[in-house]
Amino acid sequence: MEELNAAVRYIPAIVLGLLPIMNPLSTIPLFLALTKHMPEKEKDHQARMACFYAFAILSAFLFLGNAIIAVFGISLAGIRVAGGLIILVLAFRMLFTGETDASTVDESPDQIKRATLDFSFSPLAMPSLAGPGSIAVVMGYGSQIPGDSTVIGHAIVVVGVAITVMIAYVALFFSSWIARALGEHGIEAVTKVMGFLLACVAVQFIASGVREFVVSFGS
């Protein structure tokens, strides 16, 4: 019963923290450009595989977080502060420019098309859906899992990631309709709202890490 209460309490918080930085709406223009000449069945396949790869990437960083901490001797507080700073920079970019990781793909859609016909892993899954910001959020949540609740804590984060990725899949599946309904300015407005929410998450991460540093120095 206690595990169920924890899941009900934390899973929505994880989704709300990860969704603004993943921001599948910002991936829609790139997805539409890359799949413009594909049949509907192939478009759906690209969307499904991109979301599967994004889930796999984020889950891998969640479970490898402790190994990274052990190898490099990084404290949990350091992970939270560093992750918070990365997220904050991305949040400011979303707020003031309306751009996200989906806007930082180096090649144009035409150049990517000439290189390969499978866009699901790159650039759709990485860096668009599972970019540095998403990875930082997942590792930040992983660093907050109590030592006596490792299994249930990781399960809760994985479920939160899965729900967020499913929302991303729905957005890509209905990408044509969403793009027509919102338009370029609508997508930019939603991106800025998500940037504000993301800035709140980043400040929370930083405050949590700083508090742990203060406690450790005082003891």
Stockholm file with secondary structure:
# STOCKHOLM 1.0

chainA/1-219         MEELNAAVRYIPAIVLGLLPIMNPLSTIPLFLALTKHMPEKEKDHQARMACFYAFAILSAFLFLGNAIIAVFGISLAGIRVAGGLIILVLAFRMLFTGETDASTVDESPDQIKRATLDFSFSPLAMPSLAGPGSIAVVMGYGSQIPGDSTVIGHAIVVVGVAITVMIAYVALFFSSWIARALGEHGIEAVTKVMGFLLACVAVQFIASGVREFVVSFGS
#=GR chainA/1-219 SS CHHHHHHHHHHHHHHHHHHHHHCHHHHHHHHHHHTTTSCHHHHHHHHHHHHHHHHHHHHHHHHHHHHHHHHHTCCHHHHHHHHHHHHHHHHHHHHHHCCCGGGGCSSCHHHHHHHCSCCIIIIIIIIIISCHHHHHHHHHHHHTSCGGGHHHHHHHHHHHHHHHHHHHHHHHHTHHHHHHHHHHHHHHHHHHHHHHHHHHHHHHHHHHHHHHHHHHHHC
#=GC SS_cons         CHHHHHHHHHHHHHHHHHHHHHCHHHHHHHHHHHTTTSCHHHHHHHHHHHHHHHHHHHHHHHHHHHHHHHHHTCCHHHHHHHHHHHHHHHHHHHHHHCCCGGGGCSSCHHHHHHHCSCCIIIIIIIIIISCHHHHHHHHHHHHTSCGGGHHHHHHHHHHHHHHHHHHHHHHHHTHHHHHHHHHHHHHHHHHHHHHHHHHHHHHHHHHHHHHHHHHHHHC
//
